[in-house]
Structures are given as C-alpha cells and as structure tokens.
Amino acid sequence: MKKLALFFIMATLILVLTACGNQEDSVDGGLSGIVKIDGSSTVFPITEAVAEEFQIANNKVQVTVGVSGTGGGFKKFTIGETDINDASRPIKDSEIAKTKENNINYLELPVAYDGLSVVVNKENDWVDYLTIDELKKIWEPNSQITKWSQVRPGWPDEEIKLYGPGTDSGTFDYFTEEIIGESGASRSDYTASEDDNVLVKGIEGDKYSLGYFGFAYYVENKERMKVVPIDAGNGPIVPTLKTINDGSYSPLSRPLFIYVNTESLKRPEVYEFVKFYMENAQLAEEVGYVRLPQNQYDENLQAIAAYQQ
C-alpha cells in the first residue's frame, strides 16, 4: 500500500510539473534567442517600449536596444552585427553600398512620425518664436552669430550656448538638410551628443541655451524647458501630435523607421518581434510620437510575411 501511495504521489508531481512547463511555454510562445537592435536615440523610446512589452509575453527572448545614433547604428547593421537598426532618416547611398558589399538585404519599415523640436531654457522669457531663416543663421557653418542680440534686436547681449545631436545622428542629418539646405552642414562649436538626455541636462542648466532633438524627449521633459514655435512662412507653429500629424509643423516633421535584416527575419524570435512591433503601434503614441495610418502598418506586416518560417 505504501508503494502504491508513493506511486500516486510521484505521478501527481509529474502531472503538476508538466502542466507548469506547458504554462511556461504558453507564456513565452516557445521562443528563445537574442534580438540585437541599435541606432537612433529618437526611435529608441518606441523600440524600448515595444521590447519591454514583447519580453513580458516572450520571457526567453532577450532584446538588446543600443543607442549609437542612426549613422552609428547603420555602421553595425550594414556589416551584419545587428538584426534591426532604428533610424530617424532614410538609409544613405553610401550605407546601401555597404549592405551590398556585405550581402545584407533589408526591409525599410516606417513606424511613426516625429516633430523635431527646438527648445530653450525654462527661464528664457524673450524667445517667442524663431523663423527658419533665423535658425539657419544660428546653425549654418561658420556662423557669426554668437549672442542672442545678434539674432533679433532687443534680445539679451549674452552668448548663446548651443546643444545638438552629434554627426552620427539622423536628427542631425534631418535638421541640417531642412534648415541649412544641406545634410551634415552645421557649425561645429556646440555641445554635441548622441544621447538626448545629455542635451536635456545641458539646456536645463543654462539660461542662455538653445538646442534641438526629437519631440518625444521634449514631451518627456517639458517641465524642465520650453519649446520654441517655428515660423516657416505661415506664422509660428508649436509641435504637437496634431500639427505633426497634419503636416502644419513644417519642415521639421518627419517619418521614423526600423531597418530589418531579412536573413534575421527568418529567425522566429526576430520575426515575431517585428510582427509585434507593427501590431502594437499605440506604443508609439504612449511615448510621445504620432502613429502612422493603419494601412502603413498593414503594409509592413505584408512585407515581413514572406519571411515567416
């Protein structure tokens, strides 16, 4: 009888352990592995939010999200070091050539809209708006503008302390192309960083500062600084979800992307992550961006479907 009782106890334990194992498999979907991502600091908040939610449902998958700037990320992506690159601008011809050289095929998938935001210190009480021409004079190569009084009469005769993205940033490329008229053309005597949090701290700590970065970082830190309305010819416009979405915040509204290595897409963990990304577009809004029309996400899903294993 004791042996029979022991048998039933052992059988029950096996059933319980099997059920627990099955339950775990249902939570993580049986997926495991690593998804390697790098690139834009602007796209980072979206991808990080997606990664966190994805890993809750797929707890055996490790998603790493680096922040080396769009250009820095492409340097890794184009030689096959990463599965996905976050990008705040389209891939450049030189980067495309690098992918071909290394037999890297990819998909370009738009994920959200962003409004590049020009910001000043919270104590700044003189800047009511800036025109595109004023921004150009401040930021163009070899600019002679060093004080606020040189931008507009009546403004303080104090040195402007400038903060902006580094040259590996897609935000830098976009800003210089739209404001200066040439991608990469900029004065160099400013505090540059690929980490937007460094820029936030710099602007917050200097009354005479001026800088720019993605809309989400302004939204996240709006109690610590002021956003500057931009006049592109139709009156000053403040970046908001509405003005970014309807295009009235021009010319500093832009699409954001992820680039996905198609060979990586053949791995279930990468495929399911990208699919999850497109099916949870609301996460872009939750971290301060504007979601795209639903048909764009549907097109992205159709594009990756060919790589489902």
C-alpha positions as CSV (number, residue, x, y, z in Angstrom):
1,M,0.0,0.0,0.0
2,K,2.8,2.4,0.8
3,K,4.4,1.7,-2.6
4,L,1.1,2.3,-4.3
5,A,0.6,5.6,-2.4
6,L,4.1,6.7,-3.3
7,F,3.4,5.9,-7.0
8,F,0.3,8.1,-7.0
9,I,2.3,10.9,-5.3
10,M,5.0,10.7,-7.9
11,A,2.5,10.6,-10.8
12,T,0.8,13.7,-9.4
13,L,4.0,15.6,-9.2
14,I,4.9,14.7,-12.8
15,L,1.5,15.9,-13.9
16,V,1.9,19.2,-12.0
17,L,5.4,19.8,-13.4
18,T,4.3,19.0,-16.9
19,A,1.4,21.5,-16.5
20,C,3.8,24.2,-15.2
21,G,6.1,23.5,-18.2
22,N,3.2,23.8,-20.6
23,Q,2.0,27.0,-18.9
24,E,5.5,28.5,-19.3
25,D,5.6,27.6,-22.9
26,S,2.2,29.3,-23.4
27,V,3.6,32.4,-21.8
28,D,6.8,32.7,-23.9
29,G,5.3,31.1,-27.0
30,G,8.3,28.6,-27.1
31,L,10.5,31.4,-28.4
32,S,14.1,31.9,-27.3
33,G,17.2,33.7,-28.6
34,I,18.5,37.3,-28.9
35,V,17.3,40.2,-31.0
36,K,20.0,42.8,-31.5
37,I,19.0,46.4,-32.1
38,D,21.0,49.6,-32.3
39,G,20.7,53.1,-33.9
40,S,18.7,56.3,-33.4
41,S,18.2,57.8,-30.0
42,T,15.0,59.3,-31.3
43,V,13.5,55.9,-32.3
44,F,14.9,54.3,-29.1
45,P,11.9,55.2,-26.8
46,I,9.5,53.4,-29.2
47,T,11.6,50.3,-29.7
48,E,12.4,50.1,-26.0
49,A,8.7,50.2,-25.1
50,V,8.0,47.5,-27.7
51,A,10.9,45.4,-26.4
52,E,9.6,45.6,-22.8
53,E,6.1,44.5,-23.8
54,F,7.3,41.8,-26.1
55,Q,9.6,40.3,-23.4
56,I,6.7,40.1,-20.9
57,A,5.0,37.7,-23.3
58,N,8.2,36.1,-24.5
59,N,10.4,35.8,-21.4
60,K,13.0,33.6,-23.0
61,V,13.8,36.1,-25.7
62,Q,16.5,38.8,-24.9
63,V,16.0,42.0,-26.8
64,T,19.0,44.4,-26.6
65,V,18.5,48.0,-27.7
66,G,21.5,50.2,-28.2
67,V,21.8,53.9,-28.9
68,S,24.7,54.8,-31.1
69,G,22.8,57.2,-33.4
70,T,21.3,56.4,-36.8
71,G,24.6,56.5,-38.6
72,G,26.4,54.7,-35.8
73,G,23.8,52.0,-35.9
74,F,24.0,51.6,-39.7
75,K,27.7,51.0,-39.4
76,K,26.9,47.9,-37.4
77,F,23.8,46.9,-39.4
78,T,25.5,47.1,-42.8
79,I,28.1,44.5,-41.7
80,G,25.6,42.2,-40.1
81,E,26.3,42.9,-36.4
82,T,22.7,43.7,-35.6
83,D,19.3,42.4,-36.7
84,I,17.5,45.8,-36.6
85,N,18.6,49.4,-36.9
86,D,16.5,52.2,-35.5
87,A,16.7,55.2,-37.9
88,S,15.4,58.8,-37.8
89,R,16.2,59.2,-41.5
90,P,16.3,57.0,-44.6
91,I,19.4,55.0,-45.3
92,K,22.1,56.8,-47.3
93,D,23.5,55.7,-50.7
94,S,26.9,55.1,-49.0
95,E,25.2,52.8,-46.5
96,I,23.2,51.0,-49.2
97,A,26.6,50.3,-51.0
98,K,27.9,48.9,-47.7
99,T,25.0,46.5,-47.4
100,K,25.6,45.3,-51.0
101,E,29.3,44.8,-50.3
102,N,28.4,42.6,-47.3
103,N,25.4,40.8,-48.9
104,I,23.0,42.3,-46.4
105,N,19.4,42.5,-47.6
106,Y,16.9,44.5,-45.6
107,L,13.4,45.9,-45.3
108,E,12.7,49.6,-44.5
109,L,9.6,49.8,-42.3
110,P,8.2,53.2,-41.2
111,V,7.0,53.1,-37.6
112,A,5.9,56.7,-36.6
113,Y,6.0,60.4,-37.2
114,D,8.2,62.7,-35.2
115,G,8.4,66.5,-34.9
116,L,11.9,67.7,-34.4
117,S,11.7,70.2,-31.5
118,V,13.7,73.4,-30.9
119,V,14.0,74.2,-27.2
120,V,15.3,76.8,-24.8
121,N,15.9,77.1,-21.1
122,K,12.8,77.4,-18.9
123,E,13.9,80.9,-17.7
124,N,14.1,82.2,-21.3
125,D,11.5,85.0,-21.5
126,W,12.5,86.6,-24.8
127,V,12.2,84.0,-27.5
128,D,8.6,84.0,-28.6
129,Y,9.3,82.1,-31.9
130,L,12.1,81.6,-34.4
131,T,12.0,81.7,-38.2
132,I,13.6,79.2,-40.4
133,D,16.0,82.0,-41.6
134,E,17.0,82.8,-38.0
135,L,17.6,79.1,-37.3
136,K,19.8,78.9,-40.4
137,K,21.9,81.9,-39.4
138,I,22.4,80.5,-36.0
139,W,23.4,76.9,-37.1
140,E,25.0,77.3,-40.5
141,P,28.7,76.5,-41.0
142,N,31.0,79.4,-39.9
143,S,28.0,81.2,-38.4
144,Q,28.9,84.6,-37.0
145,I,26.0,84.5,-34.5
146,T,27.4,84.1,-31.0
147,K,25.0,86.2,-29.0
148,W,21.2,86.4,-28.7
149,S,21.3,90.1,-29.5
150,Q,22.6,89.2,-33.0
151,V,19.6,87.1,-33.7
152,R,17.0,89.8,-33.1
153,P,17.3,93.4,-31.7
154,G,16.3,93.8,-28.1
155,W,17.3,90.2,-27.1
156,P,20.0,89.8,-24.4
157,D,23.6,90.6,-25.2
158,E,24.5,87.2,-23.9
159,E,26.3,84.3,-25.5
160,I,24.1,81.6,-27.0
161,K,25.0,78.2,-25.6
162,L,24.2,75.6,-28.3
163,Y,23.3,72.0,-27.8
164,G,22.5,69.4,-30.5
165,P,22.9,65.9,-31.8
166,G,26.3,64.5,-32.9
167,T,27.1,63.9,-36.6
168,D,26.1,60.2,-36.3
169,S,22.6,61.2,-35.5
170,G,19.7,61.0,-38.0
171,T,18.3,64.0,-36.2
172,F,21.4,66.0,-37.1
173,D,21.1,64.9,-40.7
174,Y,17.5,65.9,-41.0
175,F,17.8,69.2,-39.2
176,T,20.8,70.3,-41.3
177,E,19.1,69.3,-44.5
178,E,15.8,71.0,-43.8
179,I,17.2,74.2,-42.1
180,I,20.6,74.7,-43.7
181,G,19.7,73.1,-47.0
182,E,22.5,70.5,-47.0
183,S,22.7,67.3,-44.9
184,G,25.6,67.5,-42.5
185,A,26.2,71.2,-42.9
186,S,26.5,72.8,-39.5
187,R,28.6,74.9,-37.3
188,S,30.8,72.7,-35.1
189,D,31.2,74.9,-32.0
190,Y,28.3,73.5,-30.0
191,T,27.9,70.8,-27.3
192,A,27.1,67.6,-29.3
193,S,25.9,64.3,-28.1
194,E,24.1,61.2,-29.5
195,D,22.4,60.9,-26.1
196,D,19.4,63.2,-25.9
197,N,19.4,63.1,-22.1
198,V,22.8,64.9,-22.2
199,L,21.3,67.6,-24.3
200,V,18.3,67.9,-22.0
201,K,20.5,68.4,-18.9
202,G,22.6,71.0,-20.8
203,I,19.7,73.1,-21.9
204,E,18.1,72.8,-18.4
205,G,21.2,74.0,-16.7
206,D,21.9,77.1,-18.9
207,K,19.6,80.1,-19.1
208,Y,21.0,81.2,-22.5
209,S,20.9,77.8,-24.1
210,L,19.3,76.7,-27.4
211,G,19.1,73.2,-28.7
212,Y,17.1,70.6,-30.7
213,F,16.1,67.0,-30.6
214,G,13.1,64.7,-31.1
215,F,9.6,65.6,-30.0
216,A,9.3,62.7,-27.5
217,Y,12.3,64.0,-25.5
218,Y,10.6,67.4,-25.2
219,V,7.3,65.8,-24.1
220,E,9.1,63.8,-21.5
221,N,11.0,66.8,-20.2
222,K,8.5,69.7,-20.9
223,E,8.5,70.7,-17.2
224,R,12.3,71.3,-17.5
225,M,12.4,73.5,-20.6
226,K,10.4,75.5,-23.2
227,V,9.6,74.5,-26.8
228,V,10.1,77.2,-29.5
229,P,7.3,77.8,-32.1
230,I,8.8,77.8,-35.6
231,D,7.7,80.1,-38.3
232,A,8.2,78.6,-41.8
233,G,6.2,81.4,-43.5
234,N,2.7,80.8,-42.2
235,G,3.1,82.0,-38.7
236,P,4.6,80.4,-35.6
237,I,3.6,76.7,-35.1
238,V,4.3,74.7,-32.0
239,P,5.0,70.9,-32.4
240,T,2.1,68.9,-31.1
241,L,0.7,65.5,-32.0
242,K,-1.9,67.3,-34.2
243,T,0.5,69.7,-36.0
244,I,3.0,66.9,-36.6
245,N,0.3,64.6,-38.0
246,D,-1.4,67.1,-40.3
247,G,2.0,68.5,-41.6
248,S,1.4,72.1,-40.4
249,Y,4.5,71.8,-38.3
250,S,6.8,72.2,-41.3
251,P,9.5,71.5,-42.3
252,L,10.5,69.7,-39.1
253,S,8.0,66.8,-39.2
254,R,9.5,63.5,-40.4
255,P,8.9,59.8,-40.5
256,L,10.9,57.3,-38.3
257,F,11.9,53.8,-39.4
258,I,13.3,50.5,-38.4
259,Y,15.5,48.6,-40.9
260,V,15.4,44.8,-40.6
261,N,17.9,42.3,-41.9
262,T,15.9,39.9,-44.0
263,E,18.1,37.0,-43.0
264,S,17.5,37.8,-39.4
265,L,13.7,37.8,-40.1
266,K,13.9,34.1,-40.9
267,R,14.6,33.5,-37.1
268,P,11.3,33.1,-35.3
269,E,12.3,35.4,-32.4
270,V,13.1,38.3,-34.8
271,Y,10.1,37.7,-37.0
272,E,7.7,37.7,-34.0
273,F,9.3,40.8,-32.5
274,V,8.9,42.8,-35.7
275,K,5.3,41.5,-36.1
276,F,4.6,42.5,-32.5
277,Y,6.1,45.9,-33.3
278,M,3.7,46.5,-36.1
279,E,0.7,45.2,-34.3
280,N,1.3,47.5,-31.3
281,A,1.6,50.9,-32.9
282,Q,-0.2,52.5,-30.0
283,L,3.1,52.2,-28.1
284,A,4.5,55.0,-30.3
285,E,1.8,57.4,-29.1
286,E,2.3,56.3,-25.5
287,V,5.9,57.5,-25.6
288,G,5.2,60.8,-27.4
289,Y,5.1,60.1,-31.1
290,V,2.4,60.2,-33.8
291,R,1.3,56.8,-35.1
292,L,1.1,56.3,-38.9
293,P,-2.2,55.4,-40.7
294,Q,-3.2,51.8,-40.0
295,N,-2.7,50.9,-43.7
296,Q,1.1,51.5,-43.4
297,Y,1.4,49.0,-40.5
298,D,-0.7,46.6,-42.6
299,E,1.7,47.0,-45.5
300,N,4.7,46.4,-43.1
301,L,3.1,43.2,-41.9
302,Q,2.6,42.0,-45.5
303,A,6.2,42.8,-46.3
304,I,7.6,40.7,-43.5
305,A,5.1,37.8,-44.1
306,A,7.3,36.4,-46.9
307,Y,9.9,35.6,-44.3
308,Q,7.7,33.7,-41.9
309,Q,9.2,30.2,-41.3
